[in-house]
Amino acid sequence: MREKPGNAALSPGDFVHHPRRPDWGLGQIQSRIGSRITVTFENAGKVLIDGSAIELQPVEPPRP
């Protein structure tokens, strides 16, 4: 399967939400290798996302 189009613009350090798991809260991309995206979510910890199955939603970074 091909990676979802929106994920192609994401890179490490970007902030995202998982569209099917809003309870996971804000996530920050740690790495992206092909369609495998590692994200650390505030309420779920480190999660490996299959970018060909899920299109993460980018969000603005939180203000300090």
Secondary structure, DSSP 8 states (H G I E B T S, - for coil): ----GGGGG--TT-EEE-TT-GGG--EEEEEEETTEEEEEETTTEEEEEETTT---EEE-----
